[in-house]
């Protein structure tokens, strides 16, 4: 029964040279290797991210760790800008007064 949506399927598969099959198989193998490599790299990145995280145990203090991280970010920005709070605040996308306040709270400068 034929209608406007009918398609004809050949009784025999098209004549494709064996070379094309080998090339397709090689491509599939290469893609599989790339997928494995990507998965391996993602696992390594996650491992590296975990290395810098503190142990979460009974002594863990979330706010102390956040303050420690803020302090490191501010110190790095100040090093990158030669100690300029104005430039460091721009790098950190903070208002200069906010950066100064955080520096005082983290005891990076005297109050």
N, CA, C and O atoms as a GROMACS GRO file, in nm:
protein
  444
    1UNK      N    1   0.084  -0.116   0.000
    1UNK     CA    2   0.000   0.000   0.000
    1UNK      C    3   0.090   0.124   0.000
    1UNK      O    4   0.172   0.140   0.090
    2UNK      N    5   0.077   0.206  -0.094
    2UNK     CA    6   0.158   0.326  -0.109
    2UNK      C    7   0.075   0.450  -0.076
    2UNK      O    8  -0.041   0.458  -0.115
    3UNK      N    9   0.134   0.544  -0.004
    3UNK     CA   10   0.072   0.674   0.018
    3UNK      C   11   0.183   0.778   0.014
    3UNK      O   12   0.298   0.746  -0.015
    4UNK      N   13   0.150   0.901   0.044
    4UNK     CA   14   0.251   1.008   0.032
    4UNK      C   15   0.365   0.994   0.133
    4UNK      O   16   0.471   1.054   0.114
    5UNK      N   17   0.344   0.915   0.241
    5UNK     CA   18   0.448   0.897   0.342
    5UNK      C   19   0.527   0.769   0.322
    5UNK      O   20   0.618   0.740   0.401
    6UNK      N   21   0.497   0.693   0.224
    6UNK     CA   22   0.566   0.567   0.200
    6UNK      C   23   0.708   0.593   0.151
    6UNK      O   24   0.735   0.688   0.079
    7UNK      N   25   0.795   0.504   0.194
    7UNK     CA   26   0.931   0.508   0.143
    7UNK      C   27   0.963   0.370   0.089
    7UNK      O   28   0.907   0.270   0.134
    8UNK      N   29   1.050   0.365  -0.005
    8UNK     CA   30   1.089   0.235  -0.058
    8UNK      C   31   1.224   0.197   0.000
    8UNK      O   32   1.316   0.278   0.003
    9UNK      N   33   1.234   0.075   0.046
    9UNK     CA   34   1.358   0.024   0.103
    9UNK      C   35   1.410  -0.082   0.009
    9UNK      O   36   1.338  -0.176  -0.028
   10UNK      N   37   1.533  -0.067  -0.029
   10UNK     CA   38   1.592  -0.162  -0.123
   10UNK      C   39   1.599  -0.300  -0.057
   10UNK      O   40   1.619  -0.312   0.063
   11UNK      N   41   1.581  -0.401  -0.137
   11UNK     CA   42   1.585  -0.539  -0.087
   11UNK      C   43   1.725  -0.576  -0.043
   11UNK      O   44   1.742  -0.658   0.047
   12UNK      N   45   1.825  -0.519  -0.105
   12UNK     CA   46   1.964  -0.548  -0.069
   12UNK      C   47   2.029  -0.420  -0.020
   12UNK      O   48   1.996  -0.310  -0.067
   13UNK      N   49   2.123  -0.433   0.074
   13UNK     CA   50   2.192  -0.313   0.122
   13UNK      C   51   2.274  -0.251   0.008
   13UNK      O   52   2.314  -0.321  -0.086
   14UNK      N   53   2.298  -0.123   0.017
   14UNK     CA   54   2.375  -0.058  -0.089
   14UNK      C   55   2.516  -0.116  -0.094
   14UNK      O   56   2.569  -0.164   0.006
   15UNK      N   57   2.574  -0.111  -0.208
   15UNK     CA   58   2.708  -0.162  -0.229
   15UNK      C   59   2.809  -0.060  -0.177
   15UNK      O   60   2.837   0.040  -0.244
   16UNK      N   61   2.861  -0.084  -0.057
   16UNK     CA   62   2.957   0.008   0.004
   16UNK      C   63   3.092  -0.063   0.008
   16UNK      O   64   3.101  -0.178   0.051
   17UNK      N   65   3.195   0.004  -0.036
   17UNK     CA   66   3.326  -0.061  -0.037
   17UNK      C   67   3.372  -0.095   0.105
   17UNK      O   68   3.338  -0.024   0.200
   18UNK      N   69   3.447  -0.202   0.121
   18UNK     CA   70   3.495  -0.246   0.252
   18UNK      C   71   3.581  -0.139   0.319
   18UNK      O   72   3.583  -0.129   0.442
   19UNK      N   73   3.651  -0.060   0.240
   19UNK     CA   74   3.735   0.046   0.295
   19UNK      C   75   3.653   0.143   0.379
   19UNK      O   76   3.699   0.188   0.484
   20UNK      N   77   3.532   0.174   0.335
   20UNK     CA   78   3.445   0.265   0.409
   20UNK      C   79   3.406   0.205   0.544
   20UNK      O   80   3.398   0.276   0.644
   21UNK      N   81   3.381   0.074   0.546
   21UNK     CA   82   3.347   0.008   0.672
   21UNK      C   83   3.466   0.013   0.769
   21UNK      O   84   3.447   0.040   0.888
   22UNK      N   85   3.585  -0.012   0.719
   22UNK     CA   86   3.706  -0.007   0.804
   22UNK      C   87   3.727   0.134   0.859
   22UNK      O   88   3.758   0.152   0.976
   23UNK      N   89   3.710   0.234   0.772
   23UNK     CA   90   3.727   0.372   0.817
   23UNK      C   91   3.622   0.409   0.922
   23UNK      O   92   3.653   0.478   1.019
   24UNK      N   93   3.499   0.363   0.902
   24UNK     CA   94   3.393   0.390   1.000
   24UNK      C   95   3.426   0.322   1.133
   24UNK      O   96   3.406   0.380   1.240
   25UNK      N   97   3.476   0.200   1.127
   25UNK     CA   98   3.512   0.128   1.250
   25UNK      C   99   3.627   0.200   1.321
   25UNK      O  100   3.627   0.211   1.443
   26UNK      N  101   3.725   0.247   1.245
   26UNK     CA  102   3.836   0.321   1.304
   26UNK      C  103   3.787   0.448   1.372
   26UNK      O  104   3.830   0.482   1.482
   27UNK      N  105   3.696   0.518   1.305
   27UNK     CA  106   3.640   0.640   1.365
   27UNK      C  107   3.566   0.608   1.494
   27UNK      O  108   3.579   0.681   1.592
   28UNK      N  109   3.490   0.500   1.496
   28UNK     CA  110   3.418   0.461   1.617
   28UNK      C  111   3.516   0.430   1.730
   28UNK      O  112   3.494   0.468   1.844
   29UNK      N  113   3.625   0.360   1.697
   29UNK     CA  114   3.726   0.329   1.798
   29UNK      C  115   3.791   0.457   1.851
   29UNK      O  116   3.812   0.471   1.972
   30UNK      N  117   3.823   0.549   1.763
   30UNK     CA  118   3.884   0.676   1.805
   30UNK      C  119   3.788   0.755   1.893
   30UNK      O  120   3.830   0.814   1.993
   31UNK      N  121   3.661   0.758   1.856
   31UNK     CA  122   3.562   0.830   1.937
   31UNK      C  123   3.550   0.766   2.076
   31UNK      O  124   3.539   0.837   2.176
   32UNK      N  125   3.552   0.634   2.081
   32UNK     CA  126   3.544   0.566   2.210
   32UNK      C  127   3.666   0.601   2.296
   32UNK      O  128   3.652   0.623   2.416
   33UNK      N  129   3.784   0.606   2.235
   33UNK     CA  130   3.905   0.642   2.309
   33UNK      C  131   3.898   0.786   2.359
   33UNK      O  132   3.940   0.815   2.471
   34UNK      N  133   3.844   0.875   2.277
   34UNK     CA  134   3.831   1.016   2.318
   34UNK      C  135   3.733   1.027   2.435
   34UNK      O  136   3.758   1.101   2.530
   35UNK      N  137   3.621   0.953   2.428
   35UNK     CA  138   3.525   0.955   2.538
   35UNK      C  139   3.590   0.908   2.668
   35UNK      O  140   3.568   0.968   2.773
   36UNK      N  141   3.670   0.801   2.660
   36UNK     CA  142   3.740   0.750   2.779
   36UNK      C  143   3.838   0.854   2.832
   36UNK      O  144   3.849   0.874   2.953
   37UNK      N  145   3.909   0.919   2.742
   37UNK     CA  146   4.005   1.021   2.782
   37UNK      C  147   3.936   1.137   2.852
   37UNK      O  148   3.983   1.185   2.955
   38UNK      N  149   3.825   1.183   2.795
   38UNK     CA  150   3.748   1.293   2.855
   38UNK      C  151   3.700   1.254   2.995
   38UNK      O  152   3.711   1.333   3.089
   39UNK      N  153   3.648   1.133   3.009
   39UNK     CA  154   3.600   1.087   3.140
   39UNK      C  155   3.715   1.082   3.240
   39UNK      O  156   3.699   1.119   3.356
   40UNK      N  157   3.830   1.035   3.194
   40UNK     CA  158   3.948   1.028   3.281
   40UNK      C  159   3.994   1.168   3.324
   40UNK      O  160   4.026   1.190   3.441
   41UNK      N  161   3.996   1.261   3.229
   41UNK     CA  162   4.036   1.398   3.262
   41UNK      C  163   3.939   1.464   3.359
   41UNK      O  164   3.981   1.535   3.450
   42UNK      N  165   3.809   1.439   3.340
   42UNK     CA  166   3.710   1.495   3.431
   42UNK      C  167   3.730   1.441   3.572
   42UNK      O  168   3.719   1.515   3.670
   43UNK      N  169   3.760   1.313   3.583
   43UNK     CA  170   3.784   1.253   3.715
   43UNK      C  171   3.907   1.314   3.780
   43UNK      O  172   3.907   1.340   3.900
   44UNK      N  173   4.012   1.339   3.702
   44UNK     CA  174   4.134   1.400   3.756
   44UNK      C  175   4.109   1.543   3.802
   44UNK      O  176   4.161   1.584   3.906
   45UNK      N  177   4.031   1.619   3.725
   45UNK     CA  178   3.999   1.756   3.764
   45UNK      C  179   3.923   1.756   3.897
   45UNK      O  180   3.951   1.836   3.985
   46UNK      N  181   3.827   1.665   3.910
   46UNK     CA  182   3.752   1.656   4.036
   46UNK      C  183   3.845   1.621   4.152
   46UNK      O  184   3.830   1.673   4.262
   47UNK      N  185   3.941   1.533   4.126
   47UNK     CA  186   4.038   1.496   4.230
   47UNK      C  187   4.121   1.617   4.270
   47UNK      O  188   4.144   1.640   4.389
   48UNK      N  189   4.167   1.693   4.172
   48UNK     CA  190   4.246   1.812   4.202
   48UNK      C  191   4.166   1.914   4.282
   48UNK      O  192   4.219   1.979   4.372
   49UNK      N  193   4.038   1.929   4.248
   49UNK     CA  194   3.954   2.023   4.322
   49UNK      C  195   3.938   1.978   4.467
   49UNK      O  196   3.930   2.061   4.558
   50UNK      N  197   3.934   1.849   4.490
   50UNK     CA  198   3.914   1.796   4.624
   50UNK      C  199   4.041   1.809   4.710
   50UNK      O  200   4.032   1.814   4.832
   51UNK      N  201   4.158   1.815   4.647
   51UNK     CA  202   4.284   1.822   4.720
   51UNK      C  203   4.288   1.945   4.810
   51UNK      O  204   4.336   1.937   4.923
   52UNK      N  205   4.239   2.058   4.762
   52UNK     CA  206   4.248   2.182   4.837
   52UNK      C  207   4.135   2.199   4.939
   52UNK      O  208   4.132   2.299   5.012
   53UNK      N  209   4.044   2.106   4.944
   53UNK     CA  210   3.934   2.117   5.039
   53UNK      C  211   3.975   2.060   5.174
   53UNK      O  212   4.043   1.958   5.181
   54UNK      N  213   3.934   2.126   5.281
   54UNK     CA  214   3.968   2.075   5.415
   54UNK      C  215   3.883   1.953   5.447
   54UNK      O  216   3.778   1.930   5.387
   55UNK      N  217   3.930   1.876   5.543
   55UNK     CA  218   3.852   1.762   5.592
   55UNK      C  219   3.727   1.814   5.660
   55UNK      O  220   3.732   1.910   5.736
   56UNK      N  221   3.617   1.749   5.634
   56UNK     CA  222   3.492   1.786   5.702
   56UNK      C  223   3.470   1.684   5.812
   56UNK      O  224   3.428   1.570   5.788
   57UNK      N  225   3.499   1.727   5.933
   57UNK     CA  226   3.484   1.639   6.049
   57UNK      C  227   3.423   1.718   6.163
   57UNK      O  228   3.364   1.824   6.140
   58UNK      N  229   3.435   1.670   6.284
   58UNK     CA  230   3.375   1.738   6.400
   58UNK      C  231   3.436   1.875   6.426
   58UNK      O  232   3.372   1.961   6.486
   59UNK      N  233   3.560   1.896   6.382
   59UNK     CA  234   3.629   2.023   6.404
   59UNK      C  235   3.603   2.125   6.292
   59UNK      O  236   3.646   2.240   6.303
   60UNK      N  237   3.535   2.085   6.188
   60UNK     CA  238   3.513   2.172   6.072
   60UNK      C  239   3.426   2.291   6.109
   60UNK      O  240   3.323   2.276   6.175
   61UNK      N  241   3.469   2.410   6.065
   61UNK     CA  242   3.394   2.533   6.087
   61UNK      C  243   3.376   2.601   5.951
   61UNK      O  244   3.472   2.655   5.895
   62UNK      N  245   3.256   2.597   5.900
   62UNK     CA  246   3.227   2.651   5.766
   62UNK      C  247   3.270   2.796   5.753
   62UNK      O  248   3.336   2.832   5.656
   63UNK      N  249   3.234   2.879   5.848
   63UNK     CA  250   3.263   3.022   5.838
   63UNK      C  251   3.412   3.051   5.848
   63UNK      O  252   3.461   3.144   5.784
   64UNK      N  253   3.485   2.972   5.926
   64UNK     CA  254   3.630   2.988   5.933
   64UNK      C  255   3.692   2.956   5.796
   64UNK      O  256   3.782   3.025   5.751
   65UNK      N  257   3.642   2.851   5.731
   65UNK     CA  258   3.695   2.812   5.600
   65UNK      C  259   3.661   2.914   5.493
   65UNK      O  260   3.743   2.941   5.405
   66UNK      N  261   3.542   2.971   5.498
   66UNK     CA  262   3.504   3.075   5.403
   66UNK      C  263   3.595   3.197   5.422
   66UNK      O  264   3.642   3.257   5.325
   67UNK      N  265   3.619   3.234   5.547
   67UNK     CA  266   3.707   3.348   5.576
   67UNK      C  267   3.850   3.320   5.527
   67UNK      O  268   3.915   3.409   5.472
   68UNK      N  269   3.896   3.198   5.546
   68UNK     CA  270   4.031   3.160   5.501
   68UNK      C  271   4.039   3.172   5.348
   68UNK      O  272   4.139   3.220   5.294
   69UNK      N  273   3.935   3.128   5.279
   69UNK     CA  274   3.933   3.135   5.133
   69UNK      C  275   3.928   3.281   5.087
   69UNK      O  276   3.999   3.319   4.994
   70UNK      N  277   3.843   3.362   5.151
   70UNK     CA  278   3.836   3.505   5.116
   70UNK      C  279   3.972   3.571   5.135
   70UNK      O  280   4.016   3.650   5.051
   71UNK      N  281   4.038   3.538   5.244
   71UNK     CA  282   4.168   3.596   5.275
   71UNK      C  283   4.269   3.561   5.165
   71UNK      O  284   4.345   3.648   5.120
   72UNK      N  285   4.270   3.436   5.122
   72UNK     CA  286   4.362   3.394   5.015
   72UNK      C  287   4.332   3.466   4.884
   72UNK      O  288   4.424   3.508   4.814
   73UNK      N  289   4.204   3.482   4.851
   73UNK     CA  290   4.167   3.553   4.728
   73UNK      C  291   4.212   3.698   4.733
   73UNK      O  292   4.267   3.751   4.636
   74UNK      N  293   4.189   3.762   4.846
   74UNK     CA  294   4.228   3.903   4.860
   74UNK      C  295   4.379   3.917   4.853
   74UNK      O  296   4.430   4.007   4.786
   75UNK      N  297   4.452   3.829   4.922
   75UNK     CA  298   4.598   3.836   4.919
   75UNK      C  299   4.651   3.816   4.777
   75UNK      O  300   4.744   3.884   4.735
   76UNK      N  301   4.592   3.723   4.704
   76UNK     CA  302   4.636   3.699   4.566
   76UNK      C  303   4.609   3.821   4.479
   76UNK      O  304   4.694   3.862   4.400
   77UNK      N  305   4.491   3.880   4.494
   77UNK     CA  306   4.458   3.999   4.414
   77UNK      C  307   4.552   4.114   4.447
   77UNK      O  308   4.594   4.188   4.358
   78UNK      N  309   4.584   4.130   4.575
   78UNK     CA  310   4.677   4.237   4.615
   78UNK      C  311   4.816   4.212   4.558
   78UNK      O  312   4.883   4.306   4.514
   79UNK      N  313   4.862   4.088   4.559
   79UNK     CA  314   4.993   4.055   4.499
   79UNK      C  315   4.992   4.086   4.350
   79UNK      O  316   5.089   4.141   4.296
   80UNK      N  317   4.883   4.050   4.283
   80UNK     CA  318   4.874   4.071   4.138
   80UNK      C  319   4.872   4.219   4.102
   80UNK      O  320   4.912   4.256   3.991
   81UNK      N  321   4.825   4.303   4.193
   81UNK     CA  322   4.811   4.446   4.164
   81UNK      C  323   4.917   4.530   4.236
   81UNK      O  324   4.906   4.652   4.243
   82UNK      N  325   5.018   4.465   4.287
   82UNK     CA  326   5.125   4.538   4.354
   82UNK      C  327   5.078   4.607   4.482
   82UNK      O  328   5.136   4.708   4.521
   83UNK      N  329   4.976   4.554   4.547
   83UNK     CA  330   4.929   4.609   4.674
   83UNK      C  331   4.819   4.714   4.661
   83UNK      O  332   4.772   4.767   4.761
   84UNK      N  333   4.778   4.744   4.539
   84UNK     CA  334   4.674   4.846   4.519
   84UNK      C  335   4.536   4.791   4.551
   84UNK      O  336   4.486   4.700   4.485
   85UNK      N  337   4.475   4.848   4.655
   85UNK     CA  338   4.341   4.804   4.694
   85UNK      C  339   4.238   4.839   4.586
   85UNK      O  340   4.144   4.763   4.563
   86UNK      N  341   4.255   4.951   4.521
   86UNK     CA  342   4.161   4.993   4.416
   86UNK      C  343   4.162   4.892   4.302
   86UNK      O  344   4.058   4.846   4.257
   87UNK      N  345   4.283   4.859   4.254
   87UNK     CA  346   4.295   4.763   4.144
   87UNK      C  347   4.250   4.624   4.188
   87UNK      O  348   4.185   4.552   4.112
   88UNK      N  349   4.284   4.586   4.311
   88UNK     CA  350   4.245   4.454   4.362
   88UNK      C  351   4.093   4.445   4.373
   88UNK      O  352   4.034   4.342   4.342
   89UNK      N  353   4.030   4.554   4.416
   89UNK     CA  354   3.884   4.552   4.427
   89UNK      C  355   3.819   4.535   4.290
   89UNK      O  356   3.717   4.467   4.277
   90UNK      N  357   3.879   4.596   4.188
   90UNK     CA  358   3.826   4.579   4.052
   90UNK      C  359   3.842   4.434   4.006
   90UNK      O  360   3.750   4.377   3.946
   91UNK      N  361   3.958   4.375   4.034
   91UNK     CA  362   3.981   4.235   3.998
   91UNK      C  363   3.879   4.143   4.065
   91UNK      O  364   3.827   4.051   4.003
   92UNK      N  365   3.851   4.169   4.191
   92UNK     CA  366   3.759   4.086   4.269
   92UNK      C  367   3.613   4.126   4.248
   92UNK      O  368   3.522   4.062   4.301
   93UNK      N  369   3.592   4.231   4.170
   93UNK     CA  370   3.458   4.282   4.143
   93UNK      C  371   3.386   4.321   4.273
   93UNK      O  372   3.270   4.288   4.296
   94UNK      N  373   3.461   4.391   4.358
   94UNK     CA  374   3.407   4.445   4.483
   94UNK      C  375   3.422   4.595   4.481
   94UNK      O  376   3.506   4.650   4.409
   95UNK      N  377   3.340   4.662   4.560
   95UNK     CA  378   3.361   4.806   4.580
   95UNK      C  379   3.486   4.819   4.667
   95UNK      O  380   3.511   4.735   4.753
   96UNK      N  381   3.565   4.925   4.646
   96UNK     CA  382   3.686   4.943   4.727
   96UNK      C  383   3.656   4.947   4.877
   96UNK      O  384   3.734   4.895   4.957
   97UNK      N  385   3.544   5.006   4.915
   97UNK     CA  386   3.509   5.012   5.058
   97UNK      C  387   3.477   4.872   5.113
   97UNK      O  388   3.508   4.842   5.228
   98UNK      N  389   3.416   4.788   5.030
   98UNK     CA  390   3.386   4.651   5.072
   98UNK      C  391   3.516   4.573   5.090
   98UNK      O  392   3.532   4.501   5.188
   99UNK      N  393   3.608   4.588   4.996
   99UNK     CA  394   3.737   4.520   5.008
   99UNK      C  395   3.808   4.566   5.134
   99UNK      O  396   3.859   4.484   5.210
  100UNK      N  397   3.812   4.697   5.158
  100UNK     CA  398   3.880   4.750   5.276
  100UNK      C  399   3.816   4.695   5.403
  100UNK      O  400   3.886   4.658   5.497
  101UNK      N  401   3.685   4.690   5.406
  101UNK     CA  402   3.614   4.638   5.523
  101UNK      C  403   3.647   4.490   5.545
  101UNK      O  404   3.669   4.448   5.658
  102UNK      N  405   3.650   4.413   5.438
  102UNK     CA  406   3.684   4.271   5.449
  102UNK      C  407   3.828   4.255   5.496
  102UNK      O  408   3.857   4.167   5.577
  103UNK      N  409   3.918   4.338   5.446
  103UNK     CA  410   4.058   4.330   5.487
  103UNK      C  411   4.073   4.357   5.636
  103UNK      O  412   4.152   4.292   5.704
  104UNK      N  413   3.996   4.452   5.687
  104UNK     CA  414   3.999   4.480   5.831
  104UNK      C  415   3.941   4.363   5.910
  104UNK      O  416   3.998   4.323   6.011
  105UNK      N  417   3.829   4.310   5.864
  105UNK     CA  418   3.765   4.198   5.934
  105UNK      C  419   3.853   4.074   5.935
  105UNK      O  420   3.851   3.996   6.030
  106UNK      N  421   3.932   4.055   5.827
  106UNK     CA  422   4.021   3.938   5.817
  106UNK      C  423   4.159   3.967   5.874
  106UNK      O  424   4.250   3.884   5.864
  107UNK      N  425   4.174   4.085   5.935
  107UNK     CA  426   4.300   4.128   5.997
  107UNK      C  427   4.416   4.133   5.898
  107UNK      O  428   4.530   4.099   5.931
  108UNK      N  429   4.386   4.175   5.775
  108UNK     CA  430   4.492   4.196   5.678
  108UNK      C  431   4.551   4.336   5.692
  108UNK      O  432   4.664   4.361   5.649
  109UNK      N  433   4.473   4.427   5.751
  109UNK     CA  434   4.521   4.561   5.784
  109UNK      C  435   4.466   4.597   5.922
  109UNK      O  436   4.362   4.545   5.962
  110UNK      N  437   4.535   4.684   5.993
  110UNK     CA  438   4.484   4.723   6.125
  110UNK      C  439   4.354   4.802   6.112
  110UNK      O  440   4.331   4.872   6.014
  111UNK      N  441   4.269   4.788   6.214
  111UNK     CA  442   4.139   4.857   6.212
  111UNK      C  443   4.155   5.003   6.246
  111UNK      O  444   4.056   5.076   6.249
   0.00000   0.00000   0.00000
